[in-house]
Amino acid sequence: MKLATFTHGGVTRIGVVVDESIVDLAAAAPELPRDMIALIGSGPRGIERAADAAKNSVSRIKMADVRLETPIARPPEFLAIGLNYTDHIEETKLPRPEFPIFFNKQSSCITGPYDPIHLPRVSSELDYEGELGFVIGRRCRHVPRDRAHEVIAGYLIINDLSVRDWQSRAPTVTLGKSFDTHGPAGPWIVTPDEIGDPHNLDLRTFVNDEERQHSNTKNLIFNCFAQVEILSTVMTLIPGTIVSTGTPGGVAWGMNPPQWLKVGDVVRIEIENVGKIENEVIEEPGTTTAI
């Protein structure tokens, strides 16, 4: 099942994608939560009710008539991991980590699967990173690796955009990973039953239709379940938390010379059994907003 957040008629709500249409859960199952995090947190019973509603509903909205939003606009945590594919480690010329390198992307960087991304005013070193992400579905702590699949609600695509000069200014890398719009996510959350093996999915990244990255999630050094085990050893994981699992080789940083993203470039990331996201690079808006 594909769980989506969408806007139609000026109203944003959640639904289930069925073929080339979407079932509005507010209409098909009004007893269900109206928020994606709340739906995921409702557990198997809520997910099963959503699936039944989607299957039985005859009222569907054409996908062409909706705007797909990021599935979770403000996750409680947005975590990511660095240097998790061997070929990416080799192109960066950094040592292979013995322990996973986790960092935070601030949730304010998340944007929609087809929304524009900003080239920052303060840097030209904007890089793409196609990644598989997963969403936590159950509040959990100390999850052993062999049970980690039980707490994952589903999978989605992440572009872990990185401003490389800002990333290198501090060991935490958070600033270089958290510019506004630098976390495209979507196009929806695919539940595990539809994904199959999350550690055998083909991943490709294109810039202006030129293939830049091509790998498979079987090449992850620390796979999704290992990441759940390690993270949940440290912290309570909360429904709606997004974890981005790392990028393979082929990033702009690894080229000689680096091929940084520029205004007008279009980045498309495709992951088998998940879908695709596509984002155009635009100038960062020149206005200053006072809050």
PLY file of the C-alpha trace (Angstrom):
ply
format ascii 1.0
element vertex 291
property float x
property float y
property float z
element edge 290
property int vertex1
property int vertex2
end_header
0.00 0.00 0.00
1.16 3.51 -0.83
0.23 6.12 1.79
0.33 9.67 0.48
-0.21 13.21 1.65
-1.84 15.30 -1.06
-3.51 18.61 -1.73
-6.75 18.80 -3.71
-9.10 21.74 -3.94
-6.89 23.74 -1.61
-7.14 21.18 1.20
-4.30 18.90 2.29
-5.14 15.42 3.52
-3.93 11.81 3.50
-4.89 8.96 1.21
-4.00 5.69 -0.44
-2.64 5.55 -3.99
-4.45 3.03 -6.18
-3.19 2.78 -9.75
-3.39 6.31 -11.19
-5.77 7.62 -8.54
-5.89 8.35 -4.83
-8.49 7.41 -2.24
-9.17 10.23 0.23
-9.21 8.53 3.63
-11.15 11.41 5.18
-14.06 10.42 2.95
-13.50 6.66 2.70
-12.76 6.03 6.39
-13.70 9.14 8.41
-13.02 7.34 11.70
-9.29 7.15 10.90
-6.81 9.87 11.92
-6.47 12.76 9.46
-2.71 13.14 10.01
-0.07 10.78 8.56
1.91 10.43 11.79
-1.25 9.65 13.72
-2.32 7.10 11.09
1.05 5.36 11.22
1.00 5.45 15.01
-2.43 3.82 15.10
-0.70 0.51 14.42
-1.65 -2.50 12.29
-5.37 -2.07 12.93
-5.37 1.46 11.50
-3.23 0.47 8.52
-5.49 -2.50 7.78
-8.57 -0.27 7.97
-6.95 2.15 5.50
-6.20 -0.73 3.13
-9.78 -1.99 3.34
-11.15 1.50 2.72
-8.93 1.94 -0.33
-9.94 -1.44 -1.70
-13.65 -0.88 -1.29
-13.95 2.81 -2.11
-15.44 3.71 -5.48
-14.73 7.41 -4.96
-11.24 8.19 -6.21
-9.40 11.34 -7.28
-7.20 11.25 -10.35
-3.52 11.61 -9.52
-3.25 14.22 -12.26
-5.65 16.42 -10.26
-3.72 16.39 -6.97
-0.45 17.82 -5.73
1.65 15.26 -3.89
3.18 16.66 -0.72
5.97 15.19 1.35
4.30 12.31 3.23
5.39 13.62 6.66
5.88 17.37 6.74
7.39 17.60 10.23
8.72 14.28 11.50
9.69 14.16 15.17
13.23 13.27 14.05
14.95 13.30 10.66
18.05 11.14 10.95
20.58 10.11 8.32
23.78 8.12 8.02
27.02 8.94 6.23
29.52 6.76 4.36
27.28 3.70 4.15
28.24 2.41 0.67
31.77 1.27 -0.15
31.94 3.07 -3.51
30.88 6.35 -1.87
33.60 5.93 0.77
36.16 5.37 -1.98
35.17 8.47 -3.94
35.36 10.68 -0.84
38.77 9.21 0.11
37.60 8.99 3.72
38.24 6.00 6.00
35.64 3.24 6.18
33.68 3.70 9.43
33.76 0.90 11.98
30.57 2.30 13.53
27.72 4.05 11.71
28.01 7.82 11.34
24.58 9.20 12.18
23.61 12.86 11.96
20.51 15.05 12.06
18.85 16.82 9.20
16.58 19.48 10.63
12.95 18.73 9.85
12.48 22.24 8.39
14.54 21.13 5.37
11.90 18.65 4.21
10.07 19.46 1.00
7.77 17.70 -1.43
8.71 15.02 -3.94
8.28 17.38 -6.91
8.94 20.76 -5.29
11.86 23.02 -6.29
15.10 22.97 -4.30
17.15 26.07 -3.56
20.68 26.82 -4.64
21.87 28.68 -1.51
22.95 32.30 -1.74
26.02 31.45 0.38
27.39 28.52 -1.62
27.65 26.96 -5.06
28.65 23.53 -3.71
25.21 21.91 -3.80
25.27 18.13 -4.12
22.63 15.41 -4.55
22.45 12.12 -2.63
19.85 9.56 -3.67
18.83 7.42 -0.70
16.29 4.92 0.55
14.53 6.16 3.66
12.30 4.38 6.15
9.65 5.60 8.59
9.26 4.39 12.15
5.75 3.14 12.88
5.87 2.17 16.55
7.24 3.80 19.65
10.15 1.56 20.53
13.43 1.17 22.41
16.14 -1.51 22.42
14.89 -3.23 19.28
17.00 -6.28 18.31
18.01 -6.50 14.68
15.85 -9.56 13.99
12.73 -7.66 15.11
13.52 -4.29 13.54
11.15 -4.96 10.63
8.27 -4.87 13.12
8.75 -1.16 13.88
9.15 0.10 10.29
5.90 1.49 8.87
7.22 1.84 5.34
9.81 3.15 2.93
10.25 6.28 0.81
12.85 8.12 -1.28
15.08 10.83 0.16
17.41 13.28 -1.56
19.93 14.04 1.18
21.03 17.29 -0.45
24.32 18.57 0.93
26.02 21.96 0.82
29.54 20.58 0.91
31.53 23.60 2.10
29.09 24.20 4.95
29.05 20.47 5.71
32.82 20.45 6.19
32.88 23.44 8.55
31.81 21.43 11.62
32.16 17.76 12.59
28.40 17.39 13.12
27.68 18.28 9.42
24.16 19.37 10.45
24.29 22.86 8.95
25.42 21.63 5.55
22.63 19.06 5.54
19.76 21.25 6.70
19.29 24.19 4.33
15.64 24.88 3.53
14.27 22.56 0.79
17.27 20.22 1.08
15.27 17.19 2.14
12.92 16.18 -0.68
11.00 13.10 0.47
8.33 10.88 -1.03
6.55 10.41 -3.27
4.65 8.34 -0.69
5.29 5.78 2.05
5.26 2.21 0.73
4.31 -0.36 3.35
6.70 -3.30 3.89
4.34 -5.89 2.36
4.59 -4.09 -0.99
8.35 -3.43 -0.80
9.52 -7.01 -0.48
13.17 -7.19 0.59
14.28 -3.62 1.45
17.86 -4.79 1.06
17.56 -5.68 -2.60
16.21 -2.55 -4.29
17.73 -0.92 -7.34
18.53 2.79 -6.85
19.32 5.34 -9.56
19.92 9.09 -9.52
19.77 11.23 -12.66
20.75 14.86 -13.24
19.14 16.26 -16.37
18.50 12.63 -17.47
22.19 11.74 -17.11
22.63 8.78 -14.77
24.95 9.75 -11.91
24.26 7.02 -9.33
23.32 3.37 -9.80
23.47 0.86 -7.00
21.37 -1.52 -4.94
20.43 -1.44 -1.27
22.08 -4.87 -0.88
25.32 -2.83 -0.84
24.44 -0.96 2.36
27.19 -1.45 4.94
24.79 -0.99 7.88
21.37 -2.05 6.61
17.99 -0.71 7.71
17.54 -3.23 10.51
21.03 -2.65 11.88
20.31 1.08 11.92
17.10 0.55 13.92
18.96 -1.62 16.43
21.71 0.95 16.97
19.48 4.02 17.07
16.98 2.42 19.44
19.81 1.50 21.80
20.35 5.23 22.32
16.92 6.80 22.00
13.24 6.04 21.99
12.13 6.01 18.36
8.78 7.71 17.78
6.20 7.08 15.04
6.85 9.34 12.08
10.62 9.48 12.55
12.41 9.32 9.19
15.78 7.63 8.76
17.71 8.09 5.52
20.01 5.14 4.95
22.97 6.55 3.02
23.98 7.24 -0.56
26.06 5.22 -3.05
28.92 6.49 -5.17
28.44 8.98 -7.99
27.86 12.22 -6.09
29.10 15.51 -7.53
31.71 15.83 -4.77
33.46 12.68 -6.02
33.93 13.94 -9.59
37.05 15.62 -10.91
36.22 18.44 -11.11
33.07 18.33 -8.95
29.86 18.74 -10.94
27.84 20.81 -8.48
24.15 21.34 -9.07
23.23 24.64 -10.71
20.05 26.56 -11.35
17.88 24.76 -13.90
19.21 21.29 -13.14
16.61 18.59 -12.50
17.43 15.75 -10.11
15.42 12.54 -10.40
15.81 9.63 -7.99
14.21 6.27 -8.68
14.06 3.31 -6.30
12.63 -0.05 -7.27
9.21 -0.82 -5.73
9.04 2.70 -4.28
8.73 5.16 -7.17
10.52 8.37 -8.05
10.97 11.95 -6.92
12.07 14.82 -9.15
13.15 18.31 -8.15
14.39 21.33 -10.08
17.11 23.59 -8.71
16.14 27.27 -8.43
17.79 30.33 -6.93
17.18 30.72 -3.22
14.48 33.41 -2.88
15.93 36.83 -2.21
13.37 37.97 0.33
13.98 38.03 4.06
11.12 36.84 6.25
10.65 38.21 9.75
8.85 35.91 12.14
0 1
1 2
2 3
3 4
4 5
5 6
6 7
7 8
8 9
9 10
10 11
11 12
12 13
13 14
14 15
15 16
16 17
17 18
18 19
19 20
20 21
21 22
22 23
23 24
24 25
25 26
26 27
27 28
28 29
29 30
30 31
31 32
32 33
33 34
34 35
35 36
36 37
37 38
38 39
39 40
40 41
41 42
42 43
43 44
44 45
45 46
46 47
47 48
48 49
49 50
50 51
51 52
52 53
53 54
54 55
55 56
56 57
57 58
58 59
59 60
60 61
61 62
62 63
63 64
64 65
65 66
66 67
67 68
68 69
69 70
70 71
71 72
72 73
73 74
74 75
75 76
76 77
77 78
78 79
79 80
80 81
81 82
82 83
83 84
84 85
85 86
86 87
87 88
88 89
89 90
90 91
91 92
92 93
93 94
94 95
95 96
96 97
97 98
98 99
99 100
100 101
101 102
102 103
103 104
104 105
105 106
106 107
107 108
108 109
109 110
110 111
111 112
112 113
113 114
114 115
115 116
116 117
117 118
118 119
119 120
120 121
121 122
122 123
123 124
124 125
125 126
126 127
127 128
128 129
129 130
130 131
131 132
132 133
133 134
134 135
135 136
136 137
137 138
138 139
139 140
140 141
141 142
142 143
143 144
144 145
145 146
146 147
147 148
148 149
149 150
150 151
151 152
152 153
153 154
154 155
155 156
156 157
157 158
158 159
159 160
160 161
161 162
162 163
163 164
164 165
165 166
166 167
167 168
168 169
169 170
170 171
171 172
172 173
173 174
174 175
175 176
176 177
177 178
178 179
179 180
180 181
181 182
182 183
183 184
184 185
185 186
186 187
187 188
188 189
189 190
190 191
191 192
192 193
193 194
194 195
195 196
196 197
197 198
198 199
199 200
200 201
201 202
202 203
203 204
204 205
205 206
206 207
207 208
208 209
209 210
210 211
211 212
212 213
213 214
214 215
215 216
216 217
217 218
218 219
219 220
220 221
221 222
222 223
223 224
224 225
225 226
226 227
227 228
228 229
229 230
230 231
231 232
232 233
233 234
234 235
235 236
236 237
237 238
238 239
239 240
240 241
241 242
242 243
243 244
244 245
245 246
246 247
247 248
248 249
249 250
250 251
251 252
252 253
253 254
254 255
255 256
256 257
257 258
258 259
259 260
260 261
261 262
262 263
263 264
264 265
265 266
266 267
267 268
268 269
269 270
270 271
271 272
272 273
273 274
274 275
275 276
276 277
277 278
278 279
279 280
280 281
281 282
282 283
283 284
284 285
285 286
286 287
287 288
288 289
289 290
